[in-house]
Amino acid sequence: MMKKTDFSENVPGKTIKTLQGYTAYIPKPLPPELSWSPALINHLTQAERSIARLEEVGRSFPVPYVLARPFVRKEAVLSSQIEGTQTTFQNLLRYEVKQMTFLTVAPDAHEVQNYVKALDYGLERIKTLPMSIRLIKELHAILMKGVRGELSTPGEIRRSQNWIGRPGATLENARYVPPPVDEMMDCLAALEKYLHEDSVLPALIRIALIHYQFEAIHPFLDGNGRIGRLIITLLLSTWQILTQPLLYLSIFIEKNKTEYYDRLLAVSLEGQWEKWLSFFLEGVHEQAEDAVENISALQTVRGNYQQQFSNDRNREKLIAVVDYFISTPISSISQAQENTNLGSYTMIQRYFDKLLQYGLIEEMTGGRRNRIYQAREILRILEE
């Protein structure tokens, strides 16, 4: 059981003993007092430099808008894997193709696709509705619809106590117990206020603070981790740090999952803000550099394909189809027709056949109907 003695004197919050006899933690409102060590300043400078480079490279891509779709799906897959789903990037793309033919049932892929829908919805919604508890509830309703945890009141703030621990853990042996309901509501109100306040703190530091605070409050019965990571992406966008969602931070968290949870808990138990902030900033730096490499590789491949089409009378249409495959590296003709203005089904089939002849895509099913195509080289880059 979590005990008051687990917490040092430097914690950014307080513990309370509930009537039921367990100890719960209530974080203080943001922002905390931070100690700006040279190491933390260096991590911040490095992260800001890398994310500015990512923004520049993303904007300079010949057709920038095609990058958002695959990068959103990468983040959805990786964020969901942290919570135990087995779906891969290819699994999700195949699921989205097969959905149109009603041939597939894949609970994990459906769960990941909900993340995609929630993120797409959020990126559009923040254009008219500021980041708020209302928006967070809307995202949660989309995320949890029709999946494991659907009985955990999608879109509703919890009305009972929850806790964090190993699978099967109870309140008696929980690793962390967030605020009881009444105190939780006060914490959420303070968090929303902080979201809208002006601040002298750098935006990346603020986002790291907000992510910790949301996870410490743990306002939903399920889905708190995924919503917390969605908030990171949406704040990067709404605060105009990235104009497109090109940072897939969840792969860094998945690779360092134990440290991620330990760093968050150490803030609550010992007030170790610097270690959490440095960890977060290192993740931003590492994944921004990784995304830059991916985008640069895609640009090189696109340029090579464009050269191959230089003597083809349909070269402009063919490069447009390549751009479509960058956004959707596994696709059917029907899916391409529905999501582009490349022309009729017959015309798109003709372009796909041309790319088959060039060896740039391949047909995956071997059948005559419901054929599915993949751009293997593009897919390899996106999966790296």
MOWOTA-V561972 format. One record per pair of residues at least 24 apart in sequence whose C-alpha atoms are under 7 Angstrom apart, sorted by sequence separation. I is the first residue (numbers start at 1). GAP is how many residues later the second one is. If there is no record, write none. Layout:
BEGIN
i->[I I]
gap->[GAP GAP]
END
This chain:
BEGIN
i->[118 118 207 114 115 207 114 187 252 80 184 318 249 77 249 252 76 111 178 179 249 76 178 248 332 76 178 247 332 247 331 332 330 331 73 330 331 72 247 330 246 329 330 329 329 325 329 212 326 133 162 132 158 157 158 157 158 152 208 152 205 208 149 298 298 297 140 294 294 119 123 122 126 80 79 25 26 24 25 26 24 25 24 29 29 29 30 1 1 79 1 2 78 82 1 2 72 75 78 2 71 74 71 75 68 68 71 68 55 27 40 47 51 54 97 43 47 50 57 97 94 44 47 51 54 93 40 43 47 50 54 61 97 43 46 50 11 12 11 66 70 11 69 70 11 12 10 11 66 67 8 10 66 7 8 6 7]
gap->[24 25 25 28 28 28 29 30 31 32 33 33 34 35 35 35 36 36 38 38 38 39 39 39 39 40 40 40 40 41 41 41 42 42 43 43 43 44 44 44 45 45 45 46 49 50 50 52 52 59 59 60 61 62 62 63 63 69 69 70 72 72 73 80 83 84 87 87 88 111 111 112 112 146 147 152 152 153 153 153 154 154 155 158 161 162 164 170 171 171 172 172 172 172 173 173 173 173 173 174 174 174 175 175 176 177 177 178 187 189 234 234 234 234 234 235 235 235 235 235 236 237 237 237 237 237 238 238 238 238 238 238 238 239 239 239 256 256 257 257 257 258 258 258 259 259 260 260 260 260 261 261 261 262 262 263 263]
END
